Amino acid sequence: MGGERQDTTGSPRAGASGRRPAWIVGAASLALVGIGAGAWAVFGGRDEPRTGPLSAAEVRSAADGFLDAWAEGDTDGAARRTSDAASAGAALRAYRDRAHLVPKRLTPGAAQGTRVPVGVGAEFAYDGARAPLTYDTALTVVRRAGDGEPVVRWEPSVPHPQLTAGKRLETRETGAAPLRAADRSGRALDTETFPSLKPVVEGLRRSYGKTAGGRPGLELRVVPDGRASSDAAPPAGKVLLTVPEGAPGRLRTTLDARVQAAAEREVARRTDASLVVLKPSTGEILAVANSRTGGPNIALEGRLAPGSTMKMITASLLLEKHIADPDKPHPCPKTASYGGWQFHNVDDFDIAGGTFRTSFAASCNTAFITQAGKLADDALARQAREVFGIGEHWSVGVDAFDGAVPVEHAASKAASMIGQGEVRMNPLTMASVVSTARTGTFRQPYLVAPSIGHRTLATASRTLDPAAHRQLRDLLHTTATAGSAAGSMAGLTGDIGAKTGSAEVIGQKEPNGWFAAWHGDLAAAAVMQRGGRGGESSGPLVAAVLKAVPSE
């Protein structure tokens, strides 16, 4: 080895041009022609390709030239010192731009013939993260085709030994950036204190961790080339480098820790309860709570039939079309048939000589079924979408289901009028419905300000007709003070309104109990699966939260 090193430094170099002049051989020996006294010239001098075995000096010079250019960031210059400048340039740029690596130290070892081992000390630098990466690679010097110049033979493994043919380097995030969520006043929302918020905070982390200034963990991998990567199925390959996640980002939400604490306390006392609290004047979500903190987020993502709470939307439609009037006579028989199905009231009650107000306050099913024939098949679906914003692609800030009221026909249309059939809601959507009933204008619920992430909130195409709005709000006030919701709402005074609901579920002994109400600028909706009648199950839950927080 010592001899090779000596050869490298002591071998005589060619002229300044690096090429040897070609002398022209004549018929006898050298054809020389005198030019003037004692002067000679070479006829036909022309460079020829360099050939023959590479000297140690040529190997070292070629290797040093390549490594010097690469270390200085001159990828094009380094590529020109290889046997395949195009491939080398692309690979070295990918090393820099896709793998986010910068060679900080390139140390050639003693050449072994034409092979030169190289120790690499690189730095990984991406999105504020930095980490060292050291490894050994090697390069081989060959004569370039055409002119015979010594150059590095380009191979995919020159930048890194794991980069064999068909592989590439890829930087991947190992997960969402860390995030610390805060309520509207800046108070930290600790998921140990507020267990219902675990899926909410995780959703915020996925959506806003980086936006809020957090840095995710990172991996540098060798992966098969040409294979698209995805978060669901990371490409196979070897992990070369792992960088742990950095400091968490900070995100202020619309939640109110006081309201959230009350919601957490109340759902914890019950089984299968889910609740959402809103600010009707703005749509801001103040609390989200579920009894089951480890299961699906029913409060925001549930897809359940809402039962008679759906009558808020149906009543608004009947009032706008002057099919019903609060204080005019309205039928409420024990049973009513439509589309071949027979519908009945709870316990088969009826109201003889009653008005629409008395039927609504008592949650009479047949008062609505008897009017089904007066409505077009798409009327209820349009009312839900155009006035209450249902299904209008809400941008809440986390995953949420914004409800579904499909167009139905015959008996199914009648069932949808009382919140059965294929109508699907959750506490979020029903809290929004009761908020719209209070204000007359749909304001899309949201958990994160739309300015974060440059989101656009959904809007409804129109407001509720002013006269119908006054009538609907009055009906809900009657229900809260003298109807099926009065027991739960006792103790709340002033600007209040409420609606009860019970949704039958096939194969379930007890119905799901629903309740939606407002007290001033505070609205809430809840469902208790298998809880029974809404006024007896979800009603006390909603009322307890409304009573625990002063209304604005």
VENGIKA-V246409 format. One record per residue. RES is the residue in one small letter. PHI is phi in whole degrees, -180 to 180 (NA if undefined). OMEGA is omega in whole degrees, -180 to 180 (NA if undefined). Layout:
BEGIN
RES & PHI & OMEGA
RES & PHI & OMEGA
END
This chain:
BEGIN
m & NA & 178
g & -59 & 178
g & -65 & 179
e & -67 & 179
r & -66 & 178
q & -66 & 177
d & -62 & -177
t & -64 & -176
t & -92 & -173
g & -109 & -178
s & -69 & 180
p & -66 & 179
r & -92 & 176
a & -73 & -179
g & -62 & -176
a & -56 & -179
s & -77 & -178
g & 80 & -178
r & -131 & 180
r & -91 & 179
p & -69 & 179
a & -94 & 179
w & -89 & -177
i & -92 & -179
v & -90 & -179
g & -91 & -175
a & -70 & -177
a & -97 & 177
s & -139 & 176
l & -107 & 180
a & -84 & -179
l & -116 & 179
v & -124 & 179
g & -74 & 176
i & -127 & -176
g & 74 & -176
a & -79 & 174
g & 72 & -180
a & -104 & -179
w & -131 & 177
a & -136 & 178
v & -99 & 179
f & -81 & 170
g & 67 & -179
g & -55 & -179
r & -152 & 178
d & -66 & 174
e & -121 & 179
p & -56 & 177
r & -74 & -177
t & -135 & 176
g & 91 & -179
p & -61 & 178
l & -74 & 175
s & -83 & 178
a & -61 & 179
a & -66 & 179
e & -66 & 179
v & -61 & -178
r & -66 & -179
s & -62 & -180
a & -67 & -180
a & -64 & -179
d & -63 & -180
g & -62 & 179
f & -66 & -176
l & -67 & 179
d & -63 & -180
a & -64 & -179
w & -65 & -179
a & -64 & -180
e & -82 & 180
g & 84 & 180
d & -90 & -176
t & -65 & 179
d & -67 & 178
g & -64 & 177
a & -64 & -179
a & -62 & 180
r & -67 & 179
r & -95 & 177
t & -123 & -180
s & -79 & -179
d & -143 & -174
a & -61 & -177
a & -65 & -179
s & -66 & -179
a & -64 & 180
g & -61 & 180
a & -63 & -178
a & -68 & -179
l & -69 & 176
r & -69 & 177
a & -65 & 177
y & -58 & -178
r & -80 & -169
d & -93 & -178
r & -98 & 178
a & -88 & 178
h & 58 & 179
l & -111 & 176
v & -127 & 178
p & -72 & 180
k & -94 & -179
r & -144 & 177
l & -124 & -174
t & -115 & 178
p & -75 & 176
g & -94 & 179
a & -67 & -178
a & -66 & 174
q & -114 & -172
g & 72 & 179
t & -98 & -179
r & -98 & -178
v & -122 & 175
p & -71 & -177
v & -136 & 172
g & -90 & -176
v & -112 & 170
g & -117 & -176
a & -108 & 174
e & -120 & 174
f & -89 & -179
a & -139 & -177
y & -153 & 172
d & 53 & 179
g & 89 & 179
a & -94 & 177
r & -136 & 179
a & -159 & 179
p & -82 & 175
l & -140 & 179
t & -118 & 179
y & -166 & 178
d & -113 & 174
t & -135 & -180
a & -156 & 176
l & -136 & -179
t & -121 & -180
v & -98 & 179
v & -136 & 173
r & -85 & -179
r & -73 & 178
a & -61 & 178
g & 106 & -177
d & -111 & 177
g & 73 & 179
e & -65 & 177
p & -72 & 179
v & -142 & 176
v & -79 & 177
r & -71 & -175
w & -77 & 174
e & -138 & 180
p & -56 & -176
s & -82 & -179
v & -60 & 180
p & -67 & 179
h & -153 & -175
p & -64 & 179
q & -79 & -177
l & -87 & 174
t & -79 & -178
a & -56 & 177
g & 86 & 179
k & -129 & -180
r & -148 & 175
l & -93 & -180
e & -143 & 174
t & -95 & -179
r & -131 & 170
e & -81 & -178
t & -84 & 179
g & 175 & 179
a & -71 & 178
a & -67 & 179
p & -66 & -175
l & -147 & 171
r & -113 & -179
a & -90 & 179
a & -129 & 178
d & -83 & -173
r & -63 & -180
s & -99 & 179
g & 97 & 179
r & -73 & -179
a & -63 & 179
l & -100 & -179
d & -75 & -176
t & -73 & 172
e & -75 & 177
t & -76 & -179
f & -120 & -174
p & -61 & 179
s & -65 & -176
l & -86 & -180
k & -55 & 179
p & -68 & 179
v & -69 & -179
v & -65 & 177
e & -65 & 176
g & -65 & 177
l & -64 & 179
r & -61 & -180
r & -63 & -174
s & -86 & -169
y & -129 & -178
g & -53 & -180
k & -73 & 180
t & -59 & -178
a & -82 & 176
g & 105 & 177
g & -81 & 177
r & -121 & -179
p & -74 & 171
g & -69 & -175
l & -130 & 174
e & -133 & 170
l & -110 & -174
r & -122 & 165
v & -97 & -175
v & -128 & 176
p & -60 & -180
d & -71 & 176
g & 83 & 180
r & -99 & -179
a & -70 & 179
s & -94 & 176
s & -152 & -180
d & -66 & -178
a & -75 & -177
a & -139 & -180
p & -60 & -180
p & -66 & 179
a & -68 & 178
g & 153 & -177
k & -95 & 177
v & -84 & 180
l & -94 & -173
l & -156 & 176
t & -126 & 178
v & -118 & -179
p & -65 & -179
e & -64 & -177
g & -96 & -179
a & -63 & -179
p & -71 & 171
g & -80 & 180
r & -124 & -176
l & -137 & 176
r & -91 & -179
t & -109 & 177
t & -88 & -178
l & -61 & 177
d & -119 & -175
a & -59 & 179
r & -65 & -180
v & -69 & 179
q & -62 & 179
a & -62 & 178
a & -65 & 179
a & -64 & 179
e & -61 & -179
r & -61 & -176
e & -75 & 180
v & -70 & 180
a & -66 & 180
r & -85 & -175
r & -129 & 180
t & -109 & 177
d & 54 & 178
a & -106 & 178
s & -139 & -171
l & -147 & 172
v & -134 & 177
v & -119 & -179
l & -124 & 170
k & -105 & -173
p & -56 & -176
s & -71 & -177
t & -128 & -174
g & 90 & -179
e & -66 & 178
i & -85 & -177
l & -99 & -179
a & -159 & 176
v & -139 & -177
a & -145 & 177
n & -139 & 175
s & -63 & 179
r & -89 & -177
t & -82 & -179
g & -103 & -178
g & -104 & 179
p & -64 & -179
n & -84 & -177
i & -61 & -177
a & -57 & -178
l & -107 & -172
e & -117 & -179
g & -60 & 178
r & -133 & -174
l & -127 & 173
a & -66 & -174
p & -87 & -179
g & 59 & -171
s & -70 & 173
t & -64 & 177
m & -64 & -178
k & -65 & 174
m & -63 & 180
i & -71 & -179
t & -64 & 180
a & -63 & 179
s & -61 & 179
l & -68 & -180
l & -65 & -180
l & -71 & 179
e & -64 & -177
k & -90 & 179
h & 58 & 174
i & -82 & 178
a & -133 & 177
d & -139 & -172
p & -48 & -171
d & -111 & 174
k & -102 & -179
p & -56 & -179
h & -150 & -176
p & -72 & 173
c & -145 & 179
p & -75 & 179
k & -61 & -180
t & -138 & 176
a & -150 & -179
s & -112 & 175
y & -158 & 178
g & 64 & 179
g & 91 & 178
w & -108 & 174
q & -108 & -180
f & -109 & -179
h & -137 & 175
n & -90 & 175
v & -59 & -178
d & 61 & 177
d & 55 & 178
f & -75 & 172
d & -139 & 178
i & -128 & -179
a & -82 & 177
g & 68 & -177
g & -87 & 177
t & -109 & 177
f & -65 & 178
r & -63 & -179
t & -67 & 179
s & -67 & -179
f & -67 & -178
a & -63 & 180
a & -91 & -178
s & 59 & 179
c & -77 & -180
n & -67 & -173
t & -69 & 176
a & -62 & 178
f & -94 & -178
i & -60 & -178
t & -66 & -179
q & -102 & -175
a & -58 & -177
g & -68 & -179
k & -91 & -177
l & -114 & 173
a & -68 & -176
d & -60 & -177
d & -96 & -173
a & -63 & -177
l & -69 & 179
a & -62 & 179
r & -67 & 179
q & -62 & -179
a & -62 & -177
r & -80 & -171
e & -75 & -177
v & -106 & -174
f & -103 & 175
g & 70 & -178
i & -69 & 178
g & 76 & -177
e & -96 & 174
h & 61 & -179
w & -66 & 175
s & -111 & -172
v & -78 & -175
g & 117 & 172
v & -139 & 179
d & -60 & 180
a & -156 & 176
f & -102 & -174
d & -98 & 171
g & 89 & 179
a & -149 & 174
v & -130 & -177
p & -75 & 174
v & -71 & -179
e & -129 & -173
h & -130 & 174
a & 51 & -175
a & -62 & -180
s & -65 & 176
k & -63 & 179
a & -63 & -180
a & -63 & -179
s & -66 & -180
m & -64 & 179
i & -112 & 172
g & 78 & 176
q & -115 & -179
g & 63 & -177
e & -101 & 176
v & -68 & -179
r & -134 & -179
m & -142 & 174
n & -152 & 180
p & -57 & 178
l & -62 & -177
t & -67 & -179
m & -75 & 173
a & -65 & 177
s & -68 & -180
v & -62 & -179
v & -70 & 175
s & -68 & 178
t & -66 & 177
a & -62 & 179
r & -73 & -173
t & -95 & -176
g & 87 & -177
t & -130 & 178
f & -73 & 172
r & -126 & -173
q & -60 & 176
p & -63 & 177
y & -150 & -177
l & -107 & -180
v & -129 & -179
a & -54 & -177
p & -62 & 178
s & -66 & 178
i & -84 & -176
g & 87 & 178
h & 53 & -179
r & -93 & 176
t & -116 & 180
l & -76 & 179
a & -70 & 177
t & -131 & 173
a & -91 & -175
s & -74 & 178
r & -158 & 176
t & -91 & 176
l & -70 & 178
d & -50 & -175
p & -53 & -180
a & -67 & 178
a & -65 & 179
h & -64 & 179
r & -61 & -179
q & -68 & -179
l & -65 & 180
r & -62 & 179
d & -67 & 178
l & -62 & -180
l & -71 & 175
h & -67 & 177
t & -61 & 180
t & -61 & -179
a & -75 & -175
t & -104 & -176
a & -142 & -178
g & -115 & -174
s & -66 & -180
a & -100 & -173
a & -63 & -179
g & -61 & -180
s & -71 & -174
m & -85 & 179
a & -58 & -179
g & 102 & 176
l & -100 & -177
t & -128 & 178
g & 83 & -176
d & -80 & -180
i & -134 & 175
g & -161 & -177
a & -160 & 175
k & -146 & 177
t & -96 & 177
g & -164 & 174
s & -136 & -176
a & -115 & 178
e & -72 & 179
v & -128 & -179
i & -58 & 178
g & 83 & -178
q & -116 & -176
k & -65 & 179
e & -102 & 178
p & -73 & 172
n & -79 & -179
g & -95 & -179
w & -118 & 175
f & -157 & 177
a & -136 & -177
a & -157 & 172
w & -134 & 171
h & -141 & -174
g & 60 & -178
d & -93 & 178
l & -140 & 180
a & -129 & -179
a & -147 & 174
a & -142 & -179
a & -145 & 172
v & -133 & 171
m & -120 & -179
q & -67 & -177
r & 62 & -177
g & -87 & -177
g & 90 & -176
r & -58 & -176
g & -62 & -179
g & -66 & -178
e & -102 & -177
s & -111 & -179
s & -76 & -179
g & -58 & 178
p & -60 & 178
l & -64 & -179
v & -62 & -178
a & -63 & 180
a & -61 & 179
v & -71 & 179
l & -63 & 180
k & -74 & -176
a & -77 & -176
v & -120 & 179
p & -59 & 178
s & -78 & 179
e & -85 & NA
END
